[in-house]
Amino acid sequence: MSGVGTRIKKAREVLGLTQVALAKAVGVSQQAVMELESGRAKGTKHTAKFARALGQDSLWLETGEGRMREPTRARRQVRSDAMESGIEIANYERIPVFDVRAGAGPDPLSDIDKAVSFTMFRGLWLKGLTGTPVSQLAVVQMSGDAMEPTLSNGDLALVDTAQANLRREGIYVLRLDDTLMVRRVTMHPATRRVTISSDNARYKPYEDLDPAALEALGRIIWIGHTLG
């Protein structure tokens, strides 16, 4: 057996864990655990996860340096790590992600059933960014090149749906019929008319528009780029 596999098996057995239970805790298949312990697999990229699930030190599990923690201490470490993990998750907020191309329905940025995925944001970071409740935040996934270079296809943008008043200059999610679009909006200080423009110069701006005729779903307050 490989060194790391031998130590994984020994640490698992002293805790009374089955291969199935360990595999579930680590997030791998039982076959992966079996191959490690039998020596067919010579190593794993999940050493830190195995160590956490077994209450052992990662260095010992990987190299054999140091000593294996005795069962009582190992169980205590597993409980401590699980508690810390739970606290860490509790510090994050789960925000739905919507495809900007899917604009149908009365509430395209609040209908959870239409979310394509979810992403996590640290709660304290969100509070520093906006005072709006988490339930009124959404993420849109960009499509197309109209807002390049600011926003590219596939980028994520955090939308504050409470900020739907176009008097504040910024990038907004707008709805035209059943189509959503992300555009930069500016308001003339004297006439109070607005201009909708793309950051991509190839797209023509729409000027001298009545803001009351536009439906703004929210203002973008953060963007996440995909690096090519």
C-alpha positions as a Markdown table, in Angstrom:
| # | Residue | x | y | z |
|---|---|---|---|---|
| 1 | Met | 0.0 | 0.0 | 0.0 |
| 2 | Ser | 1.1 | 3.6 | -0.6 |
| 3 | Gly | 2.2 | 5.5 | 2.5 |
| 4 | Val | -0.7 | 8.0 | 2.4 |
| 5 | Gly | -3.2 | 5.2 | 1.7 |
| 6 | Thr | -1.9 | 3.2 | 4.7 |
| 7 | Arg | -2.3 | 6.3 | 7.0 |
| 8 | Ile | -5.7 | 7.1 | 5.7 |
| 9 | Lys | -6.9 | 3.5 | 6.4 |
| 10 | Lys | -5.3 | 3.5 | 9.9 |
| 11 | Ala | -6.9 | 6.8 | 10.8 |
| 12 | Arg | -10.2 | 5.7 | 9.4 |
| 13 | Glu | -10.3 | 2.5 | 11.3 |
| 14 | Val | -9.4 | 4.0 | 14.7 |
| 15 | Leu | -12.4 | 6.3 | 14.2 |
| 16 | Gly | -14.6 | 3.4 | 13.3 |
| 17 | Leu | -15.5 | 5.0 | 9.9 |
| 18 | Thr | -16.5 | 2.9 | 6.9 |
| 19 | Gln | -15.0 | 3.7 | 3.5 |
| 20 | Val | -18.5 | 4.9 | 2.4 |
| 21 | Ala | -18.7 | 7.3 | 5.3 |
| 22 | Leu | -15.2 | 8.7 | 4.7 |
| 23 | Ala | -15.9 | 9.1 | 1.0 |
| 24 | Lys | -19.0 | 11.1 | 1.7 |
| 25 | Ala | -17.2 | 13.3 | 4.2 |
| 26 | Val | -14.4 | 14.1 | 1.7 |
| 27 | Gly | -16.7 | 14.3 | -1.4 |
| 28 | Val | -15.1 | 11.5 | -3.4 |
| 29 | Ser | -16.3 | 8.0 | -4.4 |
| 30 | Gln | -15.9 | 4.9 | -2.3 |
| 31 | Gln | -13.8 | 3.5 | -5.2 |
| 32 | Ala | -11.4 | 6.4 | -4.8 |
| 33 | Val | -10.9 | 5.6 | -1.1 |
| 34 | Met | -10.6 | 1.9 | -1.8 |
| 35 | Glu | -7.9 | 2.5 | -4.4 |
| 36 | Leu | -5.9 | 4.7 | -2.1 |
| 37 | Glu | -6.0 | 2.3 | 0.7 |
| 38 | Ser | -5.2 | -0.7 | -1.5 |
| 39 | Gly | -2.2 | 1.2 | -3.0 |
| 40 | Arg | -3.6 | 1.2 | -6.6 |
| 41 | Ala | -3.7 | 5.0 | -6.2 |
| 42 | Lys | -0.3 | 6.4 | -5.1 |
| 43 | Gly | -1.6 | 9.8 | -3.9 |
| 44 | Thr | -4.5 | 12.2 | -3.8 |
| 45 | Lys | -5.1 | 15.9 | -4.4 |
| 46 | His | -7.7 | 15.8 | -1.6 |
| 47 | Thr | -5.2 | 15.2 | 1.3 |
| 48 | Ala | -6.4 | 18.3 | 3.2 |
| 49 | Lys | -10.0 | 17.1 | 3.0 |
| 50 | Phe | -9.0 | 13.6 | 4.1 |
| 51 | Ala | -7.1 | 15.1 | 7.0 |
| 52 | Arg | -10.1 | 17.3 | 8.0 |
| 53 | Ala | -12.5 | 14.3 | 7.9 |
| 54 | Leu | -10.2 | 12.2 | 9.9 |
| 55 | Gly | -9.1 | 14.8 | 12.5 |
| 56 | Gln | -5.5 | 14.4 | 11.5 |
| 57 | Asp | -2.6 | 16.7 | 10.6 |
| 58 | Ser | -2.3 | 17.1 | 6.8 |
| 59 | Leu | 1.5 | 16.9 | 7.0 |
| 60 | Trp | 1.4 | 13.6 | 8.8 |
| 61 | Leu | -1.2 | 12.2 | 6.4 |
| 62 | Glu | 0.8 | 13.3 | 3.4 |
| 63 | Thr | 4.4 | 12.5 | 4.4 |
| 64 | Gly | 4.2 | 10.5 | 7.7 |
| 65 | Glu | 6.1 | 13.2 | 9.5 |
| 66 | Gly | 5.0 | 13.6 | 13.1 |
| 67 | Arg | 2.5 | 11.3 | 14.9 |
| 68 | Met | -1.0 | 10.2 | 14.3 |
| 69 | Arg | -3.5 | 11.8 | 16.7 |
| 70 | Glu | -5.0 | 9.4 | 19.1 |
| 71 | Pro | -8.7 | 8.6 | 18.6 |
| 72 | Thr | -10.2 | 11.0 | 21.3 |
| 73 | Arg | -8.2 | 13.9 | 20.0 |
| 74 | Ala | -9.0 | 13.1 | 16.4 |
| 75 | Arg | -12.7 | 13.0 | 17.1 |
| 76 | Arg | -12.5 | 16.3 | 19.0 |
| 77 | Gln | -10.6 | 17.8 | 16.0 |
| 78 | Val | -13.3 | 16.6 | 13.6 |
| 79 | Arg | -16.1 | 18.2 | 15.7 |
| 80 | Ser | -14.1 | 21.4 | 15.9 |
| 81 | Asp | -13.5 | 21.6 | 12.2 |
| 82 | Ala | -17.1 | 20.8 | 11.4 |
| 83 | Met | -18.2 | 23.6 | 13.8 |
| 84 | Glu | -15.8 | 26.1 | 12.2 |
| 85 | Ser | -17.0 | 25.1 | 8.7 |
| 86 | Gly | -20.6 | 25.7 | 9.7 |
| 87 | Ile | -19.8 | 29.1 | 11.2 |
| 88 | Glu | -17.9 | 30.0 | 8.0 |
| 89 | Ile | -20.9 | 29.0 | 5.8 |
| 90 | Ala | -23.2 | 31.0 | 8.0 |
| 91 | Asn | -21.2 | 34.1 | 7.3 |
| 92 | Tyr | -22.1 | 33.9 | 3.6 |
| 93 | Glu | -25.3 | 34.9 | 1.7 |
| 94 | Arg | -26.6 | 32.9 | -1.2 |
| 95 | Ile | -27.6 | 35.1 | -4.2 |
| 96 | Pro | -29.5 | 33.7 | -7.2 |
| 97 | Val | -27.9 | 34.1 | -10.7 |
| 98 | Phe | -30.1 | 34.9 | -13.7 |
| 99 | Asp | -29.4 | 34.7 | -17.4 |
| 100 | Val | -29.8 | 38.2 | -18.8 |
| 101 | Arg | -31.2 | 36.7 | -21.9 |
| 102 | Ala | -34.2 | 35.2 | -20.0 |
| 103 | Gly | -36.4 | 38.3 | -19.4 |
| 104 | Ala | -39.8 | 36.8 | -19.5 |
| 105 | Gly | -42.2 | 36.9 | -16.6 |
| 106 | Pro | -43.3 | 39.7 | -14.2 |
| 107 | Asp | -40.3 | 39.4 | -11.8 |
| 108 | Pro | -37.3 | 38.2 | -13.8 |
| 109 | Leu | -34.8 | 39.0 | -11.1 |
| 110 | Ser | -36.7 | 37.6 | -8.1 |
| 111 | Asp | -38.2 | 34.4 | -9.4 |
| 112 | Ile | -35.9 | 31.8 | -7.8 |
| 113 | Asp | -37.4 | 29.1 | -10.1 |
| 114 | Lys | -35.8 | 30.9 | -13.1 |
| 115 | Ala | -32.3 | 31.1 | -11.5 |
| 116 | Val | -29.6 | 29.3 | -13.5 |
| 117 | Ser | -27.4 | 28.9 | -10.4 |
| 118 | Phe | -26.5 | 30.6 | -7.1 |
| 119 | Thr | -23.3 | 32.3 | -5.9 |
| 120 | Met | -22.1 | 33.1 | -2.4 |
| 121 | Phe | -21.1 | 36.5 | -1.1 |
| 122 | Arg | -19.7 | 37.3 | 2.4 |
| 123 | Gly | -22.4 | 38.9 | 4.4 |
| 124 | Leu | -20.3 | 41.6 | 5.9 |
| 125 | Trp | -18.9 | 42.6 | 2.5 |
| 126 | Leu | -22.4 | 42.9 | 1.2 |
| 127 | Lys | -23.4 | 45.2 | 4.1 |
| 128 | Gly | -20.5 | 47.4 | 3.3 |
| 129 | Leu | -21.5 | 47.6 | -0.3 |
| 130 | Thr | -25.3 | 48.3 | 0.2 |
| 131 | Gly | -27.9 | 48.6 | 2.8 |
| 132 | Thr | -30.4 | 46.8 | 0.7 |
| 133 | Pro | -31.7 | 43.5 | 2.1 |
| 134 | Val | -30.2 | 40.4 | 0.6 |
| 135 | Ser | -33.6 | 39.3 | -0.7 |
| 136 | Gln | -33.5 | 42.3 | -3.1 |
| 137 | Leu | -30.1 | 41.5 | -4.6 |
| 138 | Ala | -29.6 | 39.4 | -7.7 |
| 139 | Val | -26.8 | 38.4 | -10.0 |
| 140 | Val | -27.1 | 38.6 | -13.8 |
| 141 | Gln | -24.8 | 36.7 | -16.2 |
| 142 | Met | -23.9 | 38.8 | -19.2 |
| 143 | Ser | -24.5 | 37.9 | -22.8 |
| 144 | Gly | -23.1 | 39.6 | -25.8 |
| 145 | Asp | -20.6 | 42.4 | -26.2 |
| 146 | Ala | -22.6 | 45.5 | -25.9 |
| 147 | Met | -21.0 | 46.5 | -22.6 |
| 148 | Glu | -17.4 | 45.6 | -23.5 |
| 149 | Pro | -14.8 | 46.3 | -22.2 |
| 150 | Thr | -16.6 | 47.0 | -18.9 |
| 151 | Leu | -18.7 | 43.8 | -19.0 |
| 152 | Ser | -17.9 | 40.9 | -21.3 |
| 153 | Asn | -19.9 | 37.8 | -22.3 |
| 154 | Gly | -20.2 | 35.5 | -19.3 |
| 155 | Asp | -19.3 | 38.1 | -16.7 |
| 156 | Leu | -21.4 | 38.3 | -13.5 |
| 157 | Ala | -22.9 | 41.5 | -12.3 |
| 158 | Leu | -24.5 | 42.1 | -8.8 |
| 159 | Val | -27.8 | 44.0 | -9.1 |
| 160 | Asp | -29.4 | 46.1 | -6.4 |
| 161 | Thr | -33.1 | 45.9 | -7.3 |
| 162 | Ala | -33.9 | 48.6 | -4.8 |
| 163 | Gln | -31.9 | 51.1 | -6.8 |
| 164 | Ala | -34.2 | 51.5 | -9.8 |
| 165 | Asn | -34.4 | 55.3 | -10.0 |
| 166 | Leu | -32.6 | 56.4 | -13.1 |
| 167 | Arg | -31.7 | 59.8 | -11.7 |
| 168 | Arg | -28.4 | 58.3 | -10.5 |
| 169 | Glu | -25.9 | 57.7 | -13.2 |
| 170 | Gly | -24.8 | 54.1 | -13.5 |
| 171 | Ile | -25.2 | 50.8 | -15.3 |
| 172 | Tyr | -28.7 | 49.4 | -15.0 |
| 173 | Val | -30.7 | 46.3 | -15.9 |
| 174 | Leu | -33.5 | 47.5 | -18.1 |
| 175 | Arg | -36.5 | 45.6 | -19.5 |
| 176 | Leu | -38.0 | 46.3 | -22.9 |
| 177 | Asp | -41.0 | 44.1 | -23.5 |
| 178 | Asp | -39.7 | 40.6 | -22.6 |
| 179 | Thr | -36.1 | 41.4 | -23.2 |
| 180 | Leu | -33.5 | 42.4 | -20.5 |
| 181 | Met | -30.6 | 44.6 | -21.4 |
| 182 | Val | -27.7 | 46.0 | -19.4 |
| 183 | Arg | -26.9 | 49.5 | -20.4 |
| 184 | Arg | -25.3 | 52.7 | -19.0 |
| 185 | Val | -27.8 | 55.4 | -18.1 |
| 186 | Thr | -27.2 | 59.1 | -17.7 |
| 187 | Met | -29.7 | 61.8 | -17.0 |
| 188 | His | -29.4 | 65.4 | -18.3 |
| 189 | Pro | -29.3 | 67.7 | -15.3 |
| 190 | Ala | -31.6 | 70.3 | -16.9 |
| 191 | Thr | -34.1 | 68.5 | -19.0 |
| 192 | Arg | -34.2 | 65.4 | -16.8 |
| 193 | Arg | -34.2 | 63.3 | -20.0 |
| 194 | Val | -32.0 | 60.2 | -20.2 |
| 195 | Thr | -29.5 | 58.6 | -22.5 |
| 196 | Ile | -29.1 | 54.9 | -22.7 |
| 197 | Ser | -25.7 | 53.8 | -24.1 |
| 198 | Ser | -23.4 | 50.8 | -24.5 |
| 199 | Asp | -19.8 | 50.9 | -23.5 |
| 200 | Asn | -19.0 | 49.3 | -26.8 |
| 201 | Ala | -18.6 | 52.2 | -29.3 |
| 202 | Arg | -20.1 | 50.0 | -32.1 |
| 203 | Tyr | -23.5 | 50.4 | -30.6 |
| 204 | Lys | -25.5 | 53.5 | -31.1 |
| 205 | Pro | -26.8 | 55.3 | -28.0 |
| 206 | Tyr | -30.5 | 56.2 | -27.5 |
| 207 | Glu | -30.8 | 59.8 | -26.4 |
| 208 | Asp | -33.5 | 62.2 | -25.0 |
| 209 | Leu | -35.7 | 59.5 | -23.6 |
| 210 | Asp | -38.5 | 59.9 | -21.0 |
| 211 | Pro | -37.3 | 58.0 | -17.9 |
| 212 | Ala | -41.0 | 57.3 | -17.0 |
| 213 | Ala | -41.2 | 55.2 | -20.2 |
| 214 | Leu | -38.4 | 53.0 | -19.2 |
| 215 | Glu | -38.5 | 50.0 | -16.8 |
| 216 | Ala | -35.4 | 49.7 | -14.7 |
| 217 | Leu | -35.1 | 46.5 | -12.7 |
| 218 | Gly | -32.0 | 47.6 | -10.7 |
| 219 | Arg | -28.6 | 49.2 | -10.7 |
| 220 | Ile | -25.4 | 47.1 | -11.0 |
| 221 | Ile | -23.2 | 47.7 | -7.9 |
| 222 | Trp | -20.4 | 45.1 | -8.5 |
| 223 | Ile | -19.0 | 43.2 | -11.5 |
| 224 | Gly | -17.0 | 40.0 | -11.7 |
| 225 | His | -14.8 | 39.5 | -14.7 |
| 226 | Thr | -13.9 | 36.2 | -16.4 |
| 227 | Leu | -10.2 | 36.5 | -17.3 |
| 228 | Gly | -9.4 | 35.2 | -20.8 |
